[in-house]
Amino acid sequence: MKLSRDILKKHYLNFRGKRPGKKYVVIESDDWGSERITNKEALSSLLKSGVDLYKNPFNYLDSLETADDLSALFETLEKFRDRKGNHPVITANSVVANPDYHKIRASGFNEYYYESTLETYRNKPGCENSAVMIREGMDAGLYHPQFHGREHLSVCKWMTELRSGNELLLKAFDAGIFGIDMDTDLTIRNNFMAAFDSKDKKELVNFGSIIEEGSSMFKTMFGFNSESFIAPCYIWHPELEPVLLENGIKYFQGLPLQYAPDQEGQYKQIFHYQGQKNKIGQRYFVRNCFFEPSENGGTNYIEEVIRRMKIIFFWGKPAIIGSHRINFMGSLDEENRSKNLKVFSELIQAILFTWPDVEFTTTDKLGGLY
């Protein structure tokens, strides 16, 4: 009975909306450009100071993409082509800045400063050639950046707590880390990763400035405007949507539920279906498959994704596979990268074997087809 409910739920999530007519496959991957854990030494220092990092795999596996990470991913994608000659391509949802720890400390934690992700690449061993590798991946049709925000951080909340002297956050700050989990009631979430998590009118205005700055930096970094956007942690207020439209965003990536901060400090859940259009003409695209072995290693992702795709294609919808960057990172644990890329390769092979007529595309191109 449980299986029947699960199948019915997946049919319900996929039957509504326009049918583009072909079997499109989009691979959306979040968090590129964000510096989560700086290196093994920083990880070790936090563990020795008593910080429990092992509740969340993002806290011990995820780090800025190195040239080796990108090379291994691109080698995997290059092995495959669809019937039109397209490689599987990563819609790489990217932030364009990280905190500048030196300047923030020099200000006595009174001012927030950021550095471009390009600068973060230059300053981190193993990442010096990451920007060049990304450009090569873009030119080869393997890697297509889209906008994920200026940084993957709730700046105001983080700075307020640093100024209060939060011991745990300051330890992490000393290690060049902002994305740790805490046992706290400071936020509904137990970290400060949700960059647009606020219903406060003043902060929404600040978010607008962050979006404008981030969009401009994105164009400078990648040479084009992003047409799609995914909010960090899937949290954003609807009042930000016109601001995003003004900055070129036509399409939203996400889950079937948008989490919008409400007046009680909770989240209002707003349901979206595939290709749904809002009042100002933007469309919502919904992830309906997932490849997250670093988070849920016990799942048979080949079997699960193929099972989901049978339902998705039955309703004539695109298969949008969500997969965070963590699954392809190896600087903190090389086995994490090699093991997951092997399964990822087998998954792509299974998709092409099951549906030889699939076409690989990106979120913004899918939006254009709609």
C-alpha positions as CSV (number, residue, x, y, z in Angstrom):
1,M,0.0,0.0,0.0
2,K,2.9,2.3,0.8
3,L,4.4,1.8,-2.6
4,S,1.1,2.5,-4.3
5,R,0.8,5.9,-2.5
6,D,4.4,6.7,-3.5
7,I,3.7,6.0,-7.1
8,L,0.4,8.0,-7.1
9,K,2.3,10.9,-5.5
10,K,4.9,10.9,-8.3
11,H,2.1,10.8,-10.9
12,Y,0.4,13.7,-9.2
13,L,3.6,15.8,-9.2
14,N,4.2,15.2,-12.9
15,F,0.8,15.3,-14.7
16,R,0.1,19.0,-14.5
17,G,1.5,21.5,-16.9
18,K,2.7,21.8,-20.5
19,R,4.2,18.8,-22.3
20,P,7.2,19.8,-24.4
21,G,6.9,16.7,-26.5
22,K,10.4,15.2,-26.3
23,K,12.3,13.4,-23.6
24,Y,14.5,16.1,-22.2
25,V,16.9,15.5,-19.4
26,V,18.3,18.4,-17.3
27,I,20.9,17.9,-14.6
28,E,20.8,20.8,-12.0
29,S,23.6,21.0,-9.5
30,D,23.9,23.6,-6.7
31,D,26.6,25.3,-4.6
32,W,29.4,25.8,-7.2
33,G,31.7,28.6,-6.3
34,S,30.9,28.5,-2.5
35,E,33.7,27.7,-0.1
36,R,32.2,25.4,2.5
37,I,35.1,23.7,4.2
38,T,38.5,25.2,3.4
39,N,40.8,22.2,3.8
40,K,41.5,19.1,5.8
41,E,43.5,21.1,8.4
42,A,40.6,23.4,9.0
43,L,38.3,20.4,9.4
44,S,40.7,18.8,11.8
45,S,41.0,21.9,13.9
46,L,37.3,22.2,14.3
47,L,36.9,18.6,15.2
48,K,39.7,18.9,17.9
49,S,37.9,21.9,19.4
50,G,34.8,19.8,20.0
51,V,32.6,20.8,17.0
52,D,30.5,17.9,15.8
53,L,30.7,18.0,12.0
54,Y,29.6,14.5,11.3
55,K,25.9,15.0,11.6
56,N,25.9,16.6,8.1
57,P,28.0,15.3,5.2
58,F,28.2,18.8,3.8
59,N,30.3,19.7,6.8
60,Y,33.0,17.1,6.1
61,L,32.8,16.4,2.3
62,D,32.0,19.6,0.6
63,S,34.6,22.1,-0.5
64,L,35.4,24.5,-3.3
65,E,35.8,22.7,-6.6
66,T,39.4,22.0,-7.5
67,A,40.8,21.5,-11.0
68,D,41.0,17.8,-10.3
69,D,37.3,17.7,-9.3
70,L,36.3,19.5,-12.5
71,S,38.5,17.4,-14.7
72,A,37.1,14.1,-13.3
73,L,33.6,15.3,-13.8
74,F,34.2,16.5,-17.3
75,E,35.9,13.2,-18.2
76,T,32.8,11.4,-17.1
77,L,30.4,13.6,-19.0
78,E,32.5,13.5,-22.2
79,K,32.0,9.7,-22.5
80,F,28.3,10.1,-23.4
81,R,26.3,11.8,-26.2
82,D,22.6,11.9,-26.9
83,R,21.2,11.2,-30.4
84,K,21.8,14.8,-31.4
85,G,25.4,14.7,-30.3
86,N,24.9,16.6,-27.0
87,H,26.9,15.6,-23.9
88,P,25.1,15.4,-20.6
89,V,25.6,19.0,-19.3
90,I,25.6,20.2,-15.7
91,T,23.4,23.3,-15.1
92,A,25.9,24.5,-12.5
93,N,24.1,26.8,-10.1
94,S,26.9,29.1,-8.9
95,V,27.5,31.8,-6.3
96,V,30.0,34.4,-7.3
97,A,31.4,35.5,-3.9
98,N,32.6,34.3,-0.5
99,P,33.2,36.2,2.8
100,D,36.5,38.1,3.0
101,Y,37.5,37.0,6.5
102,H,40.5,39.3,6.8
103,K,38.5,42.4,6.1
104,I,35.6,41.4,8.3
105,R,38.0,40.7,11.2
106,A,39.9,44.0,10.6
107,S,36.5,45.8,10.9
108,G,36.0,44.3,14.3
109,F,33.1,42.4,12.8
110,N,31.2,45.6,12.2
111,E,31.3,45.5,8.4
112,Y,30.7,42.6,6.0
113,Y,33.1,42.3,3.0
114,Y,33.1,39.7,0.3
115,E,35.6,38.6,-2.4
116,S,34.8,37.3,-5.9
117,T,34.9,33.5,-6.2
118,L,37.6,34.1,-8.9
119,E,39.7,35.5,-6.0
120,T,38.8,32.5,-3.8
121,Y,40.0,30.2,-6.6
122,R,43.3,32.1,-7.0
123,N,44.0,31.9,-3.3
124,K,43.3,28.2,-2.7
125,P,45.8,25.5,-3.4
126,G,44.4,23.1,-6.0
127,C,41.8,25.7,-7.3
128,E,44.2,28.1,-9.0
129,N,43.1,26.6,-12.4
130,S,39.5,26.0,-11.6
131,A,38.3,29.1,-13.5
132,V,40.2,28.0,-16.6
133,M,38.8,24.5,-16.3
134,I,35.2,25.9,-16.0
135,R,35.7,27.9,-19.1
136,E,36.9,24.8,-21.0
137,G,33.9,22.9,-19.7
138,M,31.5,25.6,-20.9
139,D,33.1,25.6,-24.3
140,A,32.8,21.9,-24.5
141,G,29.1,21.9,-23.6
142,L,29.6,20.1,-20.3
143,Y,29.1,22.9,-17.8
144,H,26.6,25.7,-17.9
145,P,26.6,28.2,-15.0
146,Q,23.3,29.7,-13.7
147,F,22.7,32.1,-10.8
148,H,22.5,30.7,-7.2
149,G,23.0,34.1,-5.4
150,R,25.9,36.3,-4.6
151,E,27.0,34.1,-1.7
152,H,25.5,31.0,0.0
153,L,25.1,32.9,3.3
154,S,22.5,34.8,5.3
155,V,24.9,37.7,5.7
156,C,22.9,39.8,8.2
157,K,22.1,36.9,10.6
158,W,25.7,35.6,10.4
159,M,27.3,39.0,11.1
160,T,24.9,39.7,14.0
161,E,25.8,36.4,15.6
162,L,29.5,36.9,15.1
163,R,29.3,40.3,16.8
164,S,27.5,38.7,19.7
165,G,30.6,36.6,20.3
166,N,29.1,33.2,19.4
167,E,32.0,30.9,20.4
168,L,31.3,28.2,17.9
169,L,30.9,30.6,14.9
170,L,34.1,32.4,15.9
171,K,36.0,29.1,15.9
172,A,34.7,28.3,12.5
173,F,35.4,31.9,11.3
174,D,39.1,31.4,12.4
175,A,39.2,28.4,10.1
176,G,37.7,30.3,7.2
177,I,34.4,28.5,7.5
178,F,30.8,29.9,7.7
179,G,28.7,26.8,6.8
180,I,28.5,24.8,9.9
181,D,25.5,23.4,11.7
182,M,24.7,24.4,15.3
183,D,22.2,23.4,18.0
184,T,20.5,26.7,18.2
185,D,17.2,28.5,18.0
186,L,18.7,31.5,16.2
187,T,17.2,30.4,12.9
188,I,14.6,27.8,12.0
189,R,17.4,26.1,10.2
190,N,20.4,25.1,12.2
191,N,22.9,27.1,10.0
192,F,23.2,30.4,8.1
193,M,23.2,29.0,4.6
194,A,19.8,30.2,3.5
195,A,20.9,33.5,1.8
196,F,17.3,34.9,1.3
197,D,15.7,33.7,4.5
198,S,13.8,36.7,5.9
199,K,10.4,38.3,5.7
200,D,11.7,41.6,7.1
201,K,10.9,44.5,4.7
202,K,14.3,46.2,5.3
203,E,16.2,43.0,4.7
204,L,14.2,42.3,1.5
205,V,15.5,45.6,0.2
206,N,19.0,44.5,1.1
207,F,18.4,41.2,-0.7
208,G,17.5,43.2,-3.8
209,S,20.9,44.9,-3.7
210,I,22.6,41.5,-3.2
211,I,20.7,40.1,-6.2
212,E,21.7,43.1,-8.4
213,E,25.4,42.9,-7.3
214,G,25.5,39.2,-7.7
215,S,23.8,39.2,-11.2
216,S,26.4,41.8,-12.4
217,M,29.3,39.7,-11.0
218,F,27.8,36.6,-12.7
219,K,27.8,38.3,-16.1
220,T,31.4,39.5,-15.5
221,M,32.6,36.1,-14.5
222,F,30.8,34.0,-17.1
223,G,30.2,36.4,-20.0
224,F,26.4,36.2,-20.1
225,N,23.3,36.9,-18.0
226,S,21.7,34.0,-16.1
227,E,18.1,33.4,-17.0
228,S,17.4,30.9,-14.3
229,F,17.8,31.1,-10.5
230,I,17.6,28.8,-7.5
231,A,17.5,30.2,-4.0
232,P,19.9,28.7,-1.5
233,C,18.1,26.1,0.6
234,Y,15.0,26.7,-1.6
235,I,13.9,29.6,0.5
236,W,12.8,33.0,-0.9
237,H,10.0,35.5,-0.5
238,P,7.7,36.0,-3.5
239,E,8.4,39.8,-3.2
240,L,11.9,39.1,-4.5
241,E,10.6,37.7,-7.8
242,P,10.1,41.1,-9.6
243,V,13.6,42.1,-8.5
244,L,15.0,38.9,-10.0
245,L,13.0,39.6,-13.2
246,E,14.6,43.0,-13.4
247,N,18.0,41.2,-13.3
248,G,17.1,38.9,-16.1
249,I,15.7,35.9,-14.3
250,K,12.9,34.2,-16.3
251,Y,12.9,30.8,-14.7
252,F,13.0,29.4,-11.1
253,Q,14.6,26.1,-10.3
254,G,13.4,24.2,-7.2
255,L,11.3,21.6,-5.5
256,P,7.5,21.2,-5.7
257,L,7.4,23.4,-2.6
258,Q,8.7,26.9,-2.3
259,Y,9.5,27.9,1.3
260,A,8.5,31.5,1.8
261,P,9.3,33.2,5.2
262,D,6.1,34.3,6.9
263,Q,5.2,36.8,9.7
264,E,5.4,34.1,12.4
265,G,9.0,33.3,11.6
266,Q,8.0,30.0,10.0
267,Y,7.7,29.1,6.3
268,K,4.7,29.3,4.1
269,Q,4.8,26.4,1.6
270,I,3.8,27.4,-2.0
271,F,3.2,24.5,-4.4
272,H,4.6,24.7,-7.9
273,Y,4.2,22.4,-10.9
274,Q,6.4,21.9,-14.0
275,G,6.5,25.0,-16.2
276,Q,4.0,26.9,-14.1
277,K,3.9,30.6,-14.9
278,N,3.5,33.4,-12.3
279,K,1.7,36.7,-12.7
280,I,4.8,38.5,-14.1
281,G,5.6,35.7,-16.7
282,Q,8.3,33.8,-14.9
283,R,8.2,30.0,-14.9
284,Y,8.9,27.5,-12.2
285,F,10.7,24.3,-13.0
286,V,10.5,21.4,-10.5
287,R,13.1,18.8,-9.8
288,N,11.5,15.4,-10.1
289,C,14.6,13.1,-9.8
290,F,17.6,13.2,-7.5
291,F,21.2,12.0,-7.4
292,E,22.5,12.6,-3.9
293,P,24.7,9.7,-2.9
294,S,26.9,11.8,-0.5
295,E,23.7,12.6,1.5
296,N,21.8,9.3,1.1
297,G,24.3,6.6,0.3
298,G,21.9,3.7,0.8
299,T,19.7,4.6,-2.2
300,N,20.0,2.7,-5.5
301,Y,20.1,5.8,-7.6
302,I,20.1,4.0,-11.0
303,E,16.9,2.0,-10.1
304,E,15.2,5.0,-8.4
305,V,15.9,7.6,-11.2
306,I,14.9,5.2,-13.9
307,R,11.7,4.4,-12.0
308,R,10.9,8.1,-11.6
309,M,11.7,8.8,-15.2
310,K,9.2,6.2,-16.5
311,I,6.5,8.2,-14.8
312,I,7.9,11.6,-15.9
313,F,8.1,10.6,-19.6
314,F,4.6,8.9,-19.4
315,W,3.3,12.4,-18.7
316,G,5.5,14.0,-21.4
317,K,7.5,16.1,-18.9
318,P,11.2,16.8,-18.7
319,A,13.3,14.8,-16.2
320,I,15.1,17.4,-14.0
321,I,17.7,15.6,-11.9
322,G,18.8,17.5,-8.8
323,S,22.4,16.8,-7.6
324,H,24.5,19.0,-5.3
325,R,28.1,19.7,-5.9
326,I,29.1,17.7,-2.9
327,N,28.6,14.5,-4.9
328,F,31.5,15.3,-7.2
329,M,34.0,16.7,-4.7
330,G,37.2,14.9,-3.7
331,S,39.6,17.3,-2.0
332,L,38.5,16.3,1.5
333,D,37.7,12.7,0.6
334,E,38.8,11.4,-2.8
335,E,36.8,8.3,-2.5
336,N,33.6,10.4,-2.3
337,R,34.3,11.8,-5.8
338,S,35.5,8.6,-7.5
339,K,32.7,6.4,-6.0
340,N,30.0,8.8,-6.9
341,L,31.2,9.5,-10.4
342,K,31.3,5.8,-11.1
343,V,27.6,5.5,-10.2
344,F,26.8,8.7,-12.0
345,S,28.4,7.3,-15.2
346,E,26.3,4.1,-14.8
347,L,23.2,6.2,-14.3
348,I,23.8,8.2,-17.6
349,Q,24.5,5.0,-19.4
350,A,21.2,3.4,-18.1
351,I,19.2,6.5,-19.2
352,L,20.6,6.3,-22.7
353,F,20.1,2.6,-22.9
354,T,16.5,2.8,-21.7
355,W,15.6,5.9,-23.8
356,P,17.9,6.3,-26.8
357,D,15.8,9.3,-27.9
358,V,16.5,11.5,-24.8
359,E,18.0,14.9,-25.3
360,F,20.3,16.6,-22.7
361,T,19.7,20.3,-22.1
362,T,20.0,23.0,-19.5
363,T,17.4,24.8,-17.4
364,D,17.4,28.0,-19.3
365,K,17.2,26.3,-22.7
366,L,14.3,24.2,-21.4
367,G,12.6,27.4,-20.4
368,G,13.1,28.7,-23.9
369,L,11.4,25.5,-25.2
370,Y,8.4,26.3,-23.0
